[in-house]
Amino acid sequence: MSKARPTATEKSSTRSAETPRAVLFDAYGTLFDVYSVGLLAEQLFPGHGQALSLLWRDKQIEYTRLVTTSNHGAHYQPFWALTRAALVYALKRIVAPTQAAGADFEPQIERLMNQYRHLSAFPEVRDVLSALKAQGIPTGILSNGDAAMLNLAVKSAGLDGLLDHVISVDPIRKYKTHPEAYALGEQAMALRADQIVFVSSNAWDALAATWYGYQTLWVNRYQLPFEELGTEPTRSGNSLRDVLAFFPSPSFSKSLTP
C-alpha cells in the first residue's frame, strides 16, 4: 500500500513562508459561481441543466488551453468569445440530439450569455474582501476573463471599491496556466509571487500558481481530490474565509467565523 500523501493543510504547517503582503483571487469559480447558470439552463432545457453547465465550463477551459498552446497563440480569441463557443458546443452535444433537426438555440444562447455576465458571487466573498481591506491588505483579481466581463461581474456583485486591481490576461493574449499570465499579478502588485497569496477553487489553477511561486490557497468547495502531479498548494480549505488564516492578526479571529 502506498503511503498517504499529506493534505495541503498539513503540508502548509511545515512550510516556511513569510506573511504575505497581498492577495490575488481567481474570478470564475472562485469569486463568482460559474454553475449558477445551471438553474437557468435547467429552465430552458429541462433535464439537461446540470450536464449542460458542467460541459460548458469544461469546454470553456479546454478552449483557453487550446488557443494558448497552439501555433504560438495565432488562434487567440477573447474569453467572452470562447465562453460563447463553449456554450454552442455544449448545446450541440447535449441538447441538439433531443430536438428537431435545425432547431434554433439563439434566443437561449443570448439568455445564458447574459446570465454569465451577471454571475452570482459566493456568499462569503464580500465579507472576506471587506476584512482584508480593513487590514490594509491589497487585493485583486487575476483572471482569464476580459476586462469588460470582469468589470461588469464585479459591479453586478456589489464588489466595487473592495478590490485594488482587476487584472485580465487579455492584453498578453495568453491564458492561465501560461507563466506570463501569472506574472501579471507580480507586476500589478509590485511584489514577488512568494509575497502574494493566490486563491483559486480550480485545482489546476492553484497548482500552476504554486509552480509559478505564489503562496496558494485551494478553495475545495466540492470536496474533490487535488491534482496528482506531486505538488500541493500552500493551504487548502472549503471557503474563501480560509485566506484570512494567512494573516496572523487577532483582529481576523472573528472574521474566520461565518
C-alpha positions as CSV (number, residue, x, y, z in Angstrom):
1,M,0.0,0.0,0.0
2,S,1.4,3.4,-0.9
3,K,1.9,5.9,1.8
4,A,-0.9,8.5,2.1
5,R,0.1,11.9,0.8
6,P,-0.2,14.7,3.4
7,T,-3.0,17.1,2.9
8,A,-2.3,20.7,1.8
9,T,-3.3,21.9,5.3
10,E,-0.8,19.5,6.9
11,K,1.9,20.4,4.5
12,S,1.4,24.1,4.9
13,S,2.3,23.8,8.6
14,T,5.8,22.6,7.7
15,R,6.4,25.2,5.1
16,S,8.5,28.2,5.9
17,A,7.0,31.3,4.3
18,E,6.8,34.9,5.2
19,T,3.4,36.5,5.9
20,P,2.0,37.5,2.5
21,R,1.5,41.2,1.7
22,A,-1.3,40.9,-0.9
23,V,-4.0,38.6,-2.1
24,L,-5.0,37.7,-5.7
25,F,-8.2,35.9,-6.5
26,D,-9.2,33.9,-9.5
27,A,-12.6,35.1,-10.6
28,Y,-14.7,32.4,-12.3
29,G,-15.4,29.5,-9.9
30,T,-13.7,31.3,-7.0
31,L,-15.4,34.6,-6.5
32,F,-18.2,34.1,-9.0
33,D,-20.3,30.8,-9.2
34,V,-20.0,29.6,-12.7
35,Y,-22.5,26.9,-12.1
36,S,-25.2,29.3,-11.0
37,V,-26.2,29.4,-14.7
38,G,-27.3,25.9,-14.3
39,L,-30.6,27.0,-12.8
40,L,-31.4,29.0,-16.0
41,A,-30.1,26.2,-18.2
42,E,-32.5,23.8,-16.5
43,Q,-35.4,26.1,-17.0
44,L,-34.6,26.5,-20.7
45,F,-33.7,22.8,-21.2
46,P,-35.5,20.7,-18.6
47,G,-33.5,17.6,-17.6
48,H,-30.2,19.0,-19.1
49,G,-29.3,22.0,-17.0
50,Q,-26.6,20.4,-14.8
51,A,-25.0,18.4,-17.6
52,L,-25.0,21.5,-19.8
53,S,-23.4,23.8,-17.3
54,L,-20.7,21.3,-16.5
55,L,-19.8,20.6,-20.1
56,W,-19.9,24.4,-20.9
57,R,-17.4,25.1,-18.2
58,D,-15.1,22.2,-19.1
59,K,-15.1,23.1,-22.8
60,Q,-14.5,26.8,-21.9
61,I,-11.3,25.9,-20.1
62,E,-10.3,23.5,-22.8
63,Y,-10.6,26.2,-25.4
64,T,-8.4,28.6,-23.4
65,R,-5.6,26.0,-23.3
66,L,-6.1,25.1,-27.0
67,V,-5.7,28.7,-28.2
68,T,-2.8,29.4,-25.9
69,T,-0.7,26.4,-26.7
70,S,-1.4,26.1,-30.5
71,N,0.6,27.9,-33.2
72,H,2.1,30.4,-30.8
73,G,-1.3,31.9,-29.9
74,A,-2.3,32.6,-33.5
75,H,-5.8,31.4,-32.8
76,Y,-6.3,33.5,-29.7
77,Q,-9.9,34.7,-29.0
78,P,-11.1,36.8,-26.0
79,F,-12.6,34.9,-23.1
80,W,-16.1,36.1,-23.9
81,A,-15.9,34.6,-27.4
82,L,-14.5,31.3,-26.1
83,T,-17.3,31.2,-23.5
84,R,-19.9,31.5,-26.2
85,A,-18.2,29.0,-28.4
86,A,-18.1,26.5,-25.5
87,L,-21.8,27.0,-24.9
88,V,-22.7,26.4,-28.5
89,Y,-20.6,23.2,-28.4
90,A,-22.4,22.0,-25.2
91,L,-25.8,22.7,-26.7
92,K,-24.9,20.7,-29.8
93,R,-23.6,17.8,-27.8
94,I,-26.3,17.6,-25.1
95,V,-29.5,19.3,-26.3
96,A,-29.5,19.2,-30.1
97,P,-29.8,15.4,-30.3
98,T,-33.1,15.7,-28.3
99,Q,-34.6,18.4,-30.5
100,A,-36.0,18.6,-34.0
101,A,-33.4,18.9,-36.8
102,G,-32.4,22.5,-37.4
103,A,-33.6,23.8,-34.0
104,D,-32.6,27.4,-33.4
105,F,-31.0,27.9,-29.9
106,E,-30.0,31.6,-30.5
107,P,-32.6,33.0,-28.0
108,Q,-31.5,30.6,-25.3
109,I,-27.8,31.3,-26.0
110,E,-28.4,35.0,-25.6
111,R,-30.2,34.5,-22.3
112,L,-27.5,32.2,-20.9
113,M,-24.7,34.5,-22.0
114,N,-26.4,37.4,-20.4
115,Q,-26.7,35.4,-17.2
116,Y,-23.0,34.7,-17.4
117,R,-22.4,38.5,-17.4
118,H,-24.1,38.7,-14.0
119,L,-22.9,35.5,-12.2
120,S,-23.7,35.2,-8.5
121,A,-20.8,35.8,-6.1
122,F,-20.3,33.2,-3.4
123,P,-21.9,34.3,-0.1
124,E,-18.7,34.9,1.8
125,V,-17.0,37.0,-0.9
126,R,-18.0,40.5,0.3
127,D,-17.2,39.8,4.0
128,V,-13.7,38.4,3.1
129,L,-12.8,41.3,0.8
130,S,-14.0,43.7,3.4
131,A,-12.0,42.1,6.2
132,L,-8.8,42.2,4.0
133,K,-9.5,45.8,3.1
134,A,-10.0,46.8,6.7
135,Q,-6.5,45.4,7.4
136,G,-4.9,47.4,4.5
137,I,-4.1,44.3,2.6
138,P,-4.1,44.9,-1.2
139,T,-6.3,42.6,-3.2
140,G,-7.1,41.9,-6.8
141,I,-8.5,39.6,-9.4
142,L,-6.2,37.8,-11.8
143,S,-8.4,36.1,-14.4
144,N,-8.8,34.7,-17.9
145,G,-11.8,36.9,-18.3
146,D,-11.5,40.0,-20.5
147,A,-11.8,43.4,-18.8
148,A,-15.4,44.2,-19.8
149,M,-16.6,40.8,-18.4
150,L,-14.7,41.3,-15.2
151,N,-15.7,44.9,-14.5
152,L,-19.3,44.1,-15.1
153,A,-19.2,41.0,-12.9
154,V,-17.6,43.0,-10.1
155,K,-20.2,45.7,-10.4
156,S,-23.1,43.3,-10.6
157,A,-21.9,41.5,-7.4
158,G,-21.6,44.8,-5.5
159,L,-17.9,44.5,-5.0
160,D,-17.0,47.9,-6.3
161,G,-14.3,49.5,-4.1
162,L,-13.3,46.3,-2.4
163,L,-10.6,45.3,-5.0
164,D,-7.5,47.2,-5.7
165,H,-6.8,45.5,-9.0
166,V,-8.8,43.8,-11.7
167,I,-6.3,42.1,-13.9
168,S,-7.2,40.4,-17.2
169,V,-4.8,38.2,-19.2
170,D,-6.3,39.6,-22.4
171,P,-3.6,42.2,-23.1
172,I,-0.9,39.5,-23.3
173,R,-3.2,37.1,-25.3
174,K,-2.2,34.1,-23.2
175,Y,-4.5,32.3,-20.7
176,K,-3.6,30.6,-17.5
177,T,-1.7,28.5,-16.9
178,H,0.9,30.2,-19.1
179,P,3.6,31.7,-16.8
180,E,3.2,35.2,-18.4
181,A,-0.4,35.2,-17.2
182,Y,0.7,34.7,-13.5
183,A,3.5,37.2,-14.0
184,L,0.8,39.9,-14.4
185,G,0.0,39.6,-10.7
186,E,3.5,40.4,-9.7
187,Q,3.6,43.3,-12.0
188,A,0.3,44.8,-10.7
189,M,1.1,44.3,-7.1
190,A,4.8,45.3,-7.4
191,L,5.6,42.3,-5.3
192,R,7.3,38.9,-5.7
193,A,5.0,35.9,-6.2
194,D,6.1,34.5,-2.9
195,Q,4.8,37.6,-1.2
196,I,1.3,37.2,-2.6
197,V,-1.4,34.6,-1.8
198,F,-3.1,33.4,-5.0
199,V,-6.6,32.0,-4.2
200,S,-8.5,29.6,-6.6
201,S,-11.2,27.0,-6.4
202,N,-9.8,25.4,-9.6
203,A,-7.2,22.8,-8.6
204,W,-5.3,23.2,-11.9
205,D,-5.1,26.9,-11.3
206,A,-3.9,26.6,-7.7
207,L,-1.3,24.0,-8.9
208,A,0.1,26.2,-11.7
209,A,0.2,29.3,-9.4
210,T,2.1,27.2,-6.8
211,W,4.6,26.1,-9.5
212,Y,5.0,29.8,-10.5
213,G,6.0,30.7,-7.0
214,Y,2.8,32.1,-5.3
215,Q,1.7,31.1,-1.9
216,T,-1.6,29.5,-2.7
217,L,-5.0,28.6,-1.2
218,W,-7.1,26.0,-3.0
219,V,-10.8,26.5,-2.1
220,N,-12.1,23.0,-2.3
221,R,-15.8,23.6,-2.1
222,Y,-16.8,20.3,-3.6
223,Q,-14.5,18.0,-1.6
224,L,-12.5,16.9,-4.6
225,P,-9.0,15.4,-4.7
226,F,-6.2,17.7,-5.7
227,E,-4.2,17.2,-8.9
228,E,-1.9,14.2,-8.8
229,L,1.3,15.8,-10.1
230,G,3.5,15.8,-7.0
231,T,2.9,19.4,-5.7
232,E,0.4,20.6,-3.1
233,P,-1.0,24.2,-2.6
234,T,0.3,26.1,0.4
235,R,-3.1,25.6,2.1
236,S,-6.5,24.2,1.3
237,G,-9.9,24.9,2.7
238,N,-13.5,24.9,1.8
239,S,-14.3,28.6,1.9
240,L,-12.7,31.9,0.9
241,R,-12.6,32.7,4.6
242,D,-9.6,30.4,4.9
243,V,-7.4,33.1,3.2
244,L,-7.6,35.1,6.4
245,A,-5.5,32.4,8.1
246,F,-2.5,33.6,6.2
247,F,-2.5,36.8,8.2
248,P,-1.8,36.2,11.9
249,S,-3.8,39.1,13.3
250,P,-6.0,38.8,16.3
251,S,-8.5,41.1,14.6
252,F,-9.1,38.4,12.0
253,S,-10.2,35.8,14.5
254,K,-13.8,36.9,14.4
255,S,-13.7,37.2,10.6
256,L,-12.9,33.5,10.3
257,T,-16.3,32.7,11.8
258,P,-19.1,32.6,9.3
